[in-house]
Amino acid sequence: MPDKKILIVDDEPDVRFVLRTALERAGYSIDEAKDGLEALAKIAQALPDAILLDVMMPKMDGFSVHQKLKENPAWASVPVVIITGKGYMKEFMELRQDLAVAAYLEKPFPVSMIIGKLQDIFGNG
Amino acid sequence: MAEPANMSSKGSASRILIVDDEESLIYVWQRFFGKEGMLVDFAGDGKQALDLIKRGDYAVIFSDLNLPSLRGEELARLARERDPLVCVNVITGAPSIEGAVACMKMGACDYMGKPFDPLNLVVKARRCLQHYAQKKEMAAMKEELARYEEINRLKSEFVSNVSHELRTPLFSTRGAFDLLRVDLASGLDQTRRKLLGVIENNLDRLGQVIGNVLDFAKLERGTLKPEFKSVSLHDLAQEVMESLSPLFTQRGVVAAPLKREASGRRIEADSGQIRQVLTNLVGNAVKFTPSGGRVGIEIRDHEAMLEMIIWDTGIGVAPQEHSKIFDRFYQVDGSLAREAGGSGIGLAIVKGIVDLHGGAVWIESKLGEGSRFHVSLPKVQTKEQGNA
């Protein structure tokens, strides 16, 4: 799994730190952004291999970031995993099947699950 | 709550306003209405009438069509603007169809010609007063209902917001704990391992409570939608018994092993939701079973249904409580019940989820003789249930 770069986007420093620790242990390299605007700036600098994206964040929420990604042909193919505590994701995703989200996880999920999702995405590389 | 309903039968809203520029007639009105004990005000012209209408709440208005400063139909319109429930009767010495139509269009209830029988008017006034009181009461009830629905909506929203606020810190705590535990797995003495166990069990418990609260809010809003897939009830039951094993140990309750009879049977169900049903029922069973007792799950195969029985040798539930325990917020009284605690939504969620699956849940129990909770689920889901 090495050489894959994951961008973690979440406004909670603790959430970012826990995810970073779990993913670094699994061999990924990590970048972080604390809101949607910072995420877009980081993506413009260097395209990550996958993005973990929180929904409710200040400045720009996760779905707006997702939309910007899909609008840009250079960015559209980066897999996005939505991570949220919102609690209505299943219902929401059924309504918005057009969103083309690679996967979503509802907090609290065991950190091992995110490793599994990324393995699915990268095909056990 | 009783206040708006009472308002209609007394107070200023039962007053009658009479508008007529013929002074001699006012005495006639006064005599007949006064004798009936009705509260009557008089206005000699349109301007005076409007002033009175602005100040007081009138249930019934009798007005002459031809007033010095205002037409009767205009008065009717203005009065209805202030109180849409008011009953306006226009009276004229020269009745005509056109005049009647014009008045009705402006919101008058009735149109009458002079001369009139004063007794008829009194009867009419009484009917109008009754009618007004009924309409007022209905409006108050509608308002009350709308307010209740709004409060209920706000409550559901609040519950889901709070649950969201709880989920993020729980995620960070749980994640940090899981990562640390891997580091600490070896080289800890028994007490420290036990302390780690305490953190883990209680994080599990918090997760379950938060999950229940959120599911409850979703059930209330009607947004909990099952995702039907083929599942093995036997495997789900096994998983739930295993995941609750720390609770069994803590309470000194024995988990009866699952029989393998129906292990191959599958049904169409939402595995996460059925896991929640089993977790709530087995969790309850353990909580209400004294140390040394037993809790188990049985699965029975019927023609179109699979039935799960979650049984225990605990304190039992009195028959008069059976119909109430699935109601939201209901708590069985009694010292052991209180000691066990709980939010009073666990069984309501069980019932809600079972209903969404087109199944049934019921209890068989007597005080002191343990309980058997039956959950019967259809093997195949029809389209309607899926969209319910």
Chai-1 contact restraints between the chains, C-beta under 6 A:
chainA,res_idxA,chainB,res_idxB,connection_type,confidence,min_distance_angstrom,max_distance_angstrom,comment,restraint_id
A,D14,B,S172,contact,1.0,0.0,6.0,A-B,restraint_1
A,V15,B,S172,contact,1.0,0.0,6.0,A-B,restraint_2
A,V18,B,S172,contact,1.0,0.0,6.0,A-B,restraint_3
A,V18,B,G175,contact,1.0,0.0,6.0,A-B,restraint_4
A,V18,B,A176,contact,1.0,0.0,6.0,A-B,restraint_5
A,T21,B,L179,contact,1.0,0.0,6.0,A-B,restraint_6
A,G85,B,H164,contact,1.0,0.0,6.0,A-B,restraint_7
A,G85,B,R167,contact,1.0,0.0,6.0,A-B,restraint_8
A,G85,B,T168,contact,1.0,0.0,6.0,A-B,restraint_9
A,K86,B,H164,contact,1.0,0.0,6.0,A-B,restraint_10
A,G87,B,H164,contact,1.0,0.0,6.0,A-B,restraint_11
A,G87,B,L214,contact,1.0,0.0,6.0,A-B,restraint_12
A,E91,B,T223,contact,1.0,0.0,6.0,A-B,restraint_13
A,K107,B,R167,contact,1.0,0.0,6.0,A-B,restraint_14
A,K107,B,T168,contact,1.0,0.0,6.0,A-B,restraint_15
A,K107,B,F171,contact,1.0,0.0,6.0,A-B,restraint_16
A,P108,B,R167,contact,1.0,0.0,6.0,A-B,restraint_17
A,P108,B,L170,contact,1.0,0.0,6.0,A-B,restraint_18
A,P108,B,F171,contact,1.0,0.0,6.0,A-B,restraint_19
A,P108,B,R174,contact,1.0,0.0,6.0,A-B,restraint_20
A,P108,B,G207,contact,1.0,0.0,6.0,A-B,restraint_21
A,V111,B,G175,contact,1.0,0.0,6.0,A-B,restraint_22
A,V111,B,D178,contact,1.0,0.0,6.0,A-B,restraint_23
